[in-house]
């Protein structure tokens, strides 16, 4: 069995992903293992000036605690996505987690259950977490760019993402994660603030409000594009190395 076939078998949906010993890990390009201090700051795209009402709404959301924020999201009717939803999908996990994983938006299963990543993509995400010795709810929080399912699982429109942005921003402020992992292009471009390809964003440490951010593929995409699971494994190893660097920096005497 070739190395590529072995990796794809190991990182498939049925077998749980396993963390390899150092000698057996895929070789990481030198450009991927740059020090955490050399953060790549994204150049934000020009944003439309928010209206006074939007500013007032955002300020109110940014003052909420967890209970108020969850209640506000559950009753939100601020964009057209609420018209066809069954349930909002707020997010799930450890509210003091070091790791935050952000996807695009709820799918059909998530819309029914009210929890992110519970379908086939969710099973793959759980395997991805297990590969780096993490698990849902234990030092991990999972959220999405939008809290309601876009019809037909389409990509959220810009105005829909903009309405949900204060909710996610407040979640991040409350969690204060050490590292954010953006799952897929929609999550990446909304968090980084500029349009770019996944290929150009991978293997770098970006910045979101002072928090390091890494980009990898969305699990739903990996289910459709098996060869890129090998690239996702490199991204996971890069995330682990980055987290270890951040933890070392936090322990260092000032």
C-alpha positions in Angstrom: 0.0 0.0 0.0 1.4 3.4 -1.0 1.9 6.2 1.6 -0.9 8.2 0.0 -3.3 5.2 0.1 -2.4 4.5 3.7 -3.0 8.2 4.7 -6.3 8.3 2.9 -7.4 5.0 4.5 -6.4 6.2 7.9 -8.1 9.6 7.5 -11.4 8.2 6.0 -14.8 8.6 7.6 -15.1 5.1 9.0 -11.6 4.6 10.6 -10.9 7.2 13.3 -8.0 9.5 12.4 -5.0 8.7 14.5 -2.1 11.0 15.5 1.0 9.6 13.9 4.4 9.5 15.6 6.8 12.2 14.4 8.7 9.9 12.1 5.6 8.9 10.2 4.0 12.3 9.8 3.8 13.9 6.4 6.7 16.3 5.8 5.6 19.8 6.4 7.0 22.4 4.0 9.3 25.0 5.6 6.9 27.8 4.8 4.3 26.1 7.1 6.4 26.0 10.2 7.2 29.7 10.5 7.3 30.9 14.1 4.0 32.0 15.6 5.4 35.4 16.2 5.6 35.9 12.4 1.8 36.3 12.1 0.5 37.1 8.7 -1.9 40.0 9.1 -4.8 40.0 6.6 -5.6 43.2 4.7 -9.2 43.7 5.3 -11.4 44.5 2.3 -13.2 47.9 2.4 -16.4 47.5 4.4 -19.7 49.2 4.0 -20.2 51.9 6.6 -22.8 50.4 9.1 -25.9 52.4 9.8 -26.6 53.9 13.2 -29.2 51.2 13.8 -26.7 48.5 13.0 -24.1 50.1 15.3 -26.7 50.2 18.1 -27.6 46.6 17.5 -24.0 45.5 17.4 -23.2 47.4 20.6 -26.2 45.8 22.4 -25.0 42.3 21.3 -21.4 43.0 22.4 -22.6 43.7 25.9 -24.5 40.4 26.4 -23.5 37.5 28.6 -23.9 33.9 27.4 -27.5 33.6 28.6 -28.6 36.8 26.9 -26.7 36.0 23.7 -28.2 32.6 23.4 -31.7 34.0 23.9 -31.1 36.7 21.4 -29.9 34.3 18.7 -32.8 31.9 19.4 -35.3 34.6 18.6 -33.4 36.4 15.9 -35.4 37.5 12.8 -32.9 40.1 11.5 -32.3 38.5 8.1 -34.4 36.3 5.8 -32.7 33.1 6.9 -35.1 32.9 9.8 -38.1 32.4 7.5 -37.3 28.7 6.7 -35.3 27.5 9.7 -36.5 24.9 12.2 -33.9 25.8 14.9 -31.1 28.3 15.2 -27.7 26.7 15.7 -25.9 28.8 18.3 -22.7 26.7 18.8 -21.5 24.0 21.1 -18.6 23.2 23.4 -16.4 24.4 26.1 -17.1 28.1 26.7 -13.5 28.6 27.9 -11.9 26.5 25.1 -8.4 27.2 23.8 -9.5 25.8 20.4 -12.3 27.4 18.3 -13.4 25.8 15.1 -15.7 27.9 12.8 -17.6 26.5 9.8 -19.9 28.1 7.3 -23.5 27.4 8.4 -25.9 24.8 9.5 -27.1 22.0 7.2 -30.3 20.0 7.3 -29.2 17.8 10.3 -28.0 20.8 12.2 -31.2 22.7 11.5 -33.2 19.8 13.0 -31.0 19.3 16.0 -29.8 22.8 16.8 -26.1 21.8 17.0 -23.3 22.4 14.6 -21.6 19.5 12.7 -23.9 16.6 13.5 -24.2 15.0 10.1 -21.7 13.1 8.0 -19.4 16.2 8.0 -19.7 16.3 11.7 -18.5 12.7 12.0 -15.5 13.6 9.9 -14.8 16.7 12.0 -14.9 14.5 15.2 -12.4 12.2 13.5 -10.2 15.1 12.6 -10.3 16.3 16.3 -9.5 12.8 17.5 -6.5 12.8 15.2 -4.9 15.6 17.2 -6.2 14.3 20.5 -9.1 16.7 20.9 -12.8 16.0 21.2 -16.0 18.0 21.0 -16.8 19.9 24.2 -13.4 19.3 25.8 -11.3 22.4 25.3 -13.0 22.8 21.9 -15.8 25.1 20.9 -17.5 24.8 17.5 -19.5 27.5 15.8 -20.5 28.8 12.3 -20.5 32.1 10.4 -24.3 32.1 10.3 -26.7 30.7 12.9 -29.6 29.6 10.5 -29.5 27.2 7.6 -29.3 28.8 4.2 -31.9 27.2 1.9 -30.5 24.3 0.0 -27.2 24.6 1.9 -26.2 27.4 -0.3 -23.3 29.8 0.7 -24.6 32.5 3.1 -25.1 35.8 1.4 -23.0 38.8 2.4 -25.8 40.5 4.2 -26.7 37.3 6.1 -23.2 36.9 7.3 -23.1 40.5 8.3 -26.2 40.2 10.4 -24.7 37.2 12.3 -21.2 38.7 12.6 -21.8 40.4 16.0 -23.1 37.1 17.4 -19.9 35.2 16.5 -17.7 38.2 17.5 -19.3 38.2 20.9 -18.9 34.4 21.2 -15.2 34.8 20.5 -14.9 37.6 23.0 -16.6 35.5 25.7 -14.6 32.3 24.9 -11.2 34.1 24.4 -9.8 31.1 22.4 -6.0 30.8 22.0 -6.4 29.6 18.4 -9.1 29.8 15.7 -9.4 27.2 12.9 -11.5 28.4 10.0 -13.1 25.4 8.2 -13.6 26.3 4.5 -13.4 29.4 2.4 -16.6 31.0 3.7 -15.4 30.9 7.3 -12.0 32.1 6.3 -12.9 35.1 4.1 -15.5 36.3 6.6 -13.1 36.1 9.6 -10.0 37.4 7.7 -11.9 40.1 5.9 -10.7 39.6 2.3 -11.5 37.2 -0.5 -8.8 34.7 -1.3 -8.5 31.0 -2.3 -8.0 28.3 0.3 -4.7 27.4 -1.3 -3.4 30.9 -0.7 -4.6 31.0 2.9 -3.4 27.6 4.1 -0.1 27.2 5.9 0.0 30.7 7.4 -1.0 32.2 10.7 -3.6 34.9 10.1 -5.1 37.3 12.7 -8.6 37.8 13.9 -8.9 40.6 16.5 -5.5 39.6 17.9 -6.2 35.9 17.9 -4.1 33.6 15.7 -6.2 32.0 12.9 -5.4 29.0 10.7 -7.3 28.0 7.6 -8.2 24.4 6.4 -10.8 22.7 4.3 -14.4 22.2 5.4 -15.2 18.6 6.3 -18.1 18.6 3.8 -15.6 19.5 1.1 -13.3 16.7 2.2 -16.1 14.1 1.9 -16.4 15.1 -1.8 -12.7 15.5 -2.5 -10.8 12.7 -0.9 -7.3 13.6 -2.1 -7.3 16.8 -0.1 -7.6 14.9 3.1 -3.9 14.6 3.0 -3.6 18.4 2.8 -6.0 18.7 5.7 -3.8 16.5 7.8 -0.8 18.8 7.1 -3.1 21.7 8.3 -4.0 19.9 11.5 -0.3 19.2 12.3 0.4 22.9 11.6 -2.4 23.8 14.0 -1.0 21.6 16.7 2.5 23.1 16.2 1.0 26.6 16.4 -0.9 25.8 19.5 2.1 24.4 21.2 4.0 27.6 20.3 1.3 29.7 21.7 1.2 27.7 25.0 4.9 28.0 25.3 4.8 31.7 24.8 2.1 31.9 27.5 4.2 30.0 30.0 7.3 32.1 29.3 8.3 34.6 32.0 7.6 38.2 31.1 
